[in-house]
Amino acid sequence: MTGKKPPSQRSRRANRKGKDSVFTFLFSDPEELIKLYRTLHPEDKKTTEKDLVDITYKSVLFDGQYNDLGFRVGDSIIILVEAQSTWSVNIIVRMLCYLAETYKSYFAEREISLHNSVKVKLPRPELYVVYTGSRRKRPEKITLSEEFFGGEKTAVDVEVKILYGDKPGNIVTEYVEFTRIFDRQTKKYGLTQKAIKETIRLCYEKKILLRFLQKREVEIMTIMDATYEQRIANKNLRKRERAKGKAEGIAEGEAKEKMAIAKNLITMGSLNYASIAQATGLSVEQVAQIAIP
């Protein structure tokens, strides 16, 4: 993009780690994280910033991607939160895997053995999705049993609560409004610095994420720029993968056809393996393998 400032070292490092979203950056700030916790638990007046422990981790389960946000409240609650603009019930399965890994890390850090006869203390899990899309059907929660097993009770169930940012005066609503302003500006100006600058300007005007923007505006703009560059790269990658998949499908079909012809020629018994290989384009070894009953 023309006129683009080079990303700071911090933002480049964050992008390499997959933590390039404004959502993650926003809640890496303790002052904003406590706002999120108080949005989820308005009844808790005692918990402070110091009581919140970041447990966002790199998952080995999903191609090195991070879960968006994870934090612990003392030793009593584990909260995992993801943001998504496209509806997918697969988030339930991801959350289940994230939670299992989080508990594993929790016990490992404390050198707690699950083979002991003494019952361990298990922090209560809470799983949330901040949904920023425009889907009309808006359930308050989705569960593993309902979405994947037709409501049948199984050995394990998972409940994920959905936050839509439809309640004024909290940090989730401000974040969702931020994403919607950003989407409108990119539709208007395309993937440009103009769209980013207009998003920031309108957020100032409407006092959305105001304190955070005042403190971290340059970094936020860099992250937004890098995020859109990554989206373009991902879009191009998907196009290449679709083209590759189509080519691989054709190649697979041709290979099956050659093997079927070779099998018929072997059955006829009038040609040796070398001649069949020459006729079909297969190797002699492949023809011999097909001939094995």
C-alpha positions in Angstrom: 0.0 0.0 0.0 1.3 3.5 -0.8 2.4 5.7 2.1 2.4 2.8 4.5 4.6 3.0 7.5 6.8 0.0 8.2 5.5 -2.2 11.0 7.2 -1.8 14.3 9.3 -4.7 15.6 6.7 -5.5 18.2 3.9 -5.7 15.6 6.0 -7.8 13.3 6.8 -10.2 16.1 3.1 -10.3 17.0 2.1 -11.0 13.5 4.5 -14.0 13.3 3.0 -15.4 16.4 -0.5 -15.1 14.9 -1.5 -12.5 17.4 -2.2 -9.8 14.8 -5.8 -9.0 15.5 -7.0 -5.9 17.3 -9.1 -8.1 19.5 -6.1 -9.9 20.9 -4.1 -6.6 21.1 -7.0 -4.9 22.9 -7.3 -7.4 25.6 -3.6 -7.8 26.2 -4.0 -4.5 28.0 -4.8 -5.2 31.6 -7.1 -2.1 31.8 -9.2 -3.4 28.9 -9.1 -7.1 30.1 -10.6 -6.1 33.5 -13.4 -4.3 31.6 -14.1 -7.5 29.7 -14.2 -9.6 32.9 -16.6 -7.1 34.5 -18.8 -7.3 31.4 -19.0 -11.1 31.9 -19.3 -10.8 35.7 -20.9 -7.5 36.7 -21.7 -9.0 40.1 -18.0 -9.3 41.0 -16.8 -6.0 42.5 -13.7 -7.4 44.2 -11.6 -8.8 41.4 -8.9 -6.4 40.1 -6.5 -6.4 37.2 -3.8 -8.1 39.4 -6.2 -11.1 39.8 -6.3 -11.8 36.1 -3.7 -14.1 34.6 -3.1 -14.3 30.9 -3.2 -18.0 29.7 -3.5 -17.4 26.0 -1.3 -20.1 24.5 0.0 -21.4 21.2 -1.9 -24.5 20.2 -0.2 -27.5 18.6 -3.6 -28.7 17.5 -4.5 -26.1 14.9 -1.4 -25.4 12.7 0.3 -23.3 15.3 -2.6 -20.8 15.7 -3.5 -19.1 18.9 -6.8 -19.2 20.6 -7.7 -15.5 20.7 -7.8 -15.0 24.4 -7.5 -17.0 27.6 -7.3 -15.8 31.2 -7.6 -17.1 34.6 -9.3 -15.5 37.6 -7.2 -16.6 40.6 -7.6 -20.4 40.8 -11.4 -20.3 40.5 -12.3 -19.6 36.8 -10.7 -20.2 33.4 -12.2 -18.0 30.7 -11.5 -18.6 27.0 -12.8 -16.1 24.4 -12.6 -16.1 20.6 -13.8 -13.5 18.1 -15.3 -14.5 14.8 -17.1 -12.7 12.0 -18.2 -15.9 10.1 -20.6 -18.2 11.9 -19.2 -21.7 12.5 -20.3 -24.2 15.1 -16.8 -25.8 14.8 -15.8 -23.2 17.4 -17.3 -25.6 20.0 -14.8 -28.3 19.1 -11.9 -25.8 19.0 -12.9 -24.6 22.5 -13.1 -28.1 23.8 -9.5 -28.8 22.6 -8.3 -25.4 23.9 -9.9 -26.1 27.3 -8.3 -29.6 27.5 -4.8 -28.1 26.7 -5.4 -25.2 29.2 -6.3 -27.7 32.0 -3.2 -29.8 31.1 -1.0 -26.7 31.4 -2.7 -25.7 34.7 -1.9 -29.0 36.3 1.6 -29.2 34.9 2.5 -25.7 36.2 1.4 -26.8 39.7 2.9 -30.3 39.5 -0.4 -31.8 40.2 -0.8 -35.5 39.5 -4.2 -36.7 38.3 -3.2 -40.2 39.4 -3.5 -39.2 43.1 -6.5 -40.4 45.1 -7.0 -36.8 46.4 -9.6 -34.9 44.3 -7.9 -32.0 42.5 -9.3 -28.5 42.5 -10.6 -27.7 39.0 -11.1 -24.1 38.0 -14.6 -23.5 36.6 -14.5 -23.1 32.8 -16.4 -20.4 30.9 -16.3 -20.3 27.1 -17.4 -17.4 24.9 -17.5 -16.2 21.3 -17.6 -12.5 20.4 -19.6 -12.7 17.2 -19.2 -9.6 14.9 -21.1 -10.9 11.9 -24.6 -10.2 10.7 -26.3 -13.5 11.1 -30.0 -13.2 11.8 -30.4 -16.3 14.0 -28.7 -15.3 17.3 -28.7 -18.0 19.9 -27.5 -17.1 23.4 -25.4 -20.3 23.5 -24.4 -23.3 21.4 -23.6 -26.8 22.7 -21.7 -29.8 21.5 -24.6 -32.1 22.2 -27.1 -30.1 20.2 -24.9 -29.2 17.3 -23.1 -32.4 16.7 -25.2 -35.2 18.4 -28.8 -34.1 17.8 -29.3 -33.3 21.5 -28.3 -36.8 22.6 -26.5 -36.9 25.9 -22.9 -38.2 25.5 -19.9 -38.6 27.8 -18.9 -35.0 27.4 -20.7 -31.7 26.5 -19.5 -28.2 25.9 -21.4 -24.9 26.1 -20.2 -21.8 24.4 -22.0 -18.5 25.1 -22.3 -16.0 22.3 -21.7 -12.3 22.8 -23.1 -10.0 20.1 -22.2 -6.6 21.5 -25.8 -5.6 21.6 -25.8 -4.2 25.2 -24.6 -0.6 25.4 -21.9 0.6 27.8 -19.4 -2.3 27.8 -16.1 -3.2 26.1 -17.6 -6.0 24.0 -20.1 -3.7 22.4 -17.4 -1.1 21.7 -15.2 -3.8 20.1 -18.1 -5.1 17.9 -18.9 -1.5 16.8 -15.3 -0.9 16.0 -15.3 -4.0 13.6 -18.5 -2.8 11.9 -17.1 0.7 11.3 -14.0 -0.9 9.9 -16.0 -3.2 7.6 -18.1 -0.2 6.3 -14.9 1.8 5.6 -13.2 -1.0 3.7 -16.3 -1.4 1.6 -16.2 2.3 0.8 -12.5 2.7 0.3 -11.2 -0.8 -0.3 -8.2 -2.3 1.5 -6.4 1.1 2.0 -4.8 3.3 4.5 -7.8 5.6 4.0 -10.2 3.0 5.3 -8.0 2.5 8.4 -7.6 6.2 9.1 -11.4 6.8 8.7 -12.1 3.9 11.1 -9.9 5.5 13.7 -11.4 9.0 13.1 -15.0 7.7 13.4 -14.1 5.8 16.6 -12.7 9.0 18.1 -15.8 10.8 17.1 -18.2 8.2 18.6 -15.9 7.6 21.6 -15.5 3.9 20.8 -12.4 2.3 22.5 -11.4 5.9 23.1 -8.9 5.4 25.9 -7.2 2.5 24.1 -7.0 4.4 20.8 -5.5 7.5 22.5 -2.8 5.3 24.1 -2.0 2.9 21.2 -3.3 4.4 18.0 -0.1 3.9 15.9 0.2 0.3 16.9 -3.4 -0.4 16.2 -3.1 1.1 12.7 -0.1 -1.0 12.0 -1.9 -4.1 13.2 -5.0 -3.3 11.1 -2.8 -2.8 8.1 -0.9 -6.1 8.6 -4.2 -7.9 9.3 -5.6 -6.9 5.9 -2.4 -7.8 4.1 -2.6 -11.2 5.7 -6.3 -11.5 4.7 -5.3 -10.8 1.1 -2.5 -13.4 1.3 -4.9 -15.9 2.7 -7.4 -15.2 -0.1 -4.8 -15.8 -2.7 -3.6 -18.9 -1.0 -7.2 -20.3 -1.0 -7.4 -19.6 -4.7 -4.2 -21.5 -5.3 -5.3 -24.4 -3.1 -8.6 -24.7 -5.0 -6.8 -24.7 -8.3 -4.3 -27.3 -6.9 -7.2 -29.4 -5.6 -8.9 -29.4 -9.0 -5.6 -30.4 -10.7 -5.0 -33.1 -8.2 -8.6 -34.4 -8.7 -8.0 -34.7 -12.5 -4.6 -36.4 -11.9 -6.2 -38.9 -9.5 -9.0 -39.7 -12.0 -6.4 -40.2 -14.7 -4.4 -42.5 -12.5 -7.5 -44.6 -11.6 -8.3 -44.9 -15.3 -4.8 -46.1 -16.2 -4.9 -48.7 -13.4 -8.3 -50.0 -14.6 -7.0 -50.4 -18.2 -3.9 -52.2 -16.9 -6.1 -54.5 -14.9 -8.1 -55.4 -18.0 -4.9 -56.0 -20.0 -3.5 -58.3 -17.3 -6.8 -60.2 -17.3 -6.6 -60.7 -21.0 -3.1 -62.2 -20.6 -1.8 -61.3 -24.1 0.7 -58.7 -23.0 3.7 -58.8 -20.7 4.1 -56.3 -17.8 6.5 -54.1 -19.8 4.1 -53.7 -22.7 1.2 -52.9 -20.4 3.3 -50.3 -18.7 4.2 -48.8 -22.0 0.5 -48.8 -23.1 -0.8 -47.2 -19.9 2.0 -44.9 -18.8 2.4 -46.8 -15.5 5.7 -48.2 -14.3 6.4 -51.9 -14.5 6.4 -52.0 -10.7 2.9 -50.5 -10.6 1.6 -53.0 -13.1 3.1 -55.9 -11.2 1.4 -54.5 -8.0 -1.9 -54.5 -9.8 -1.4 -58.1 -10.9 -1.1 -59.3 -7.3 -4.4 -60.9 -6.4 
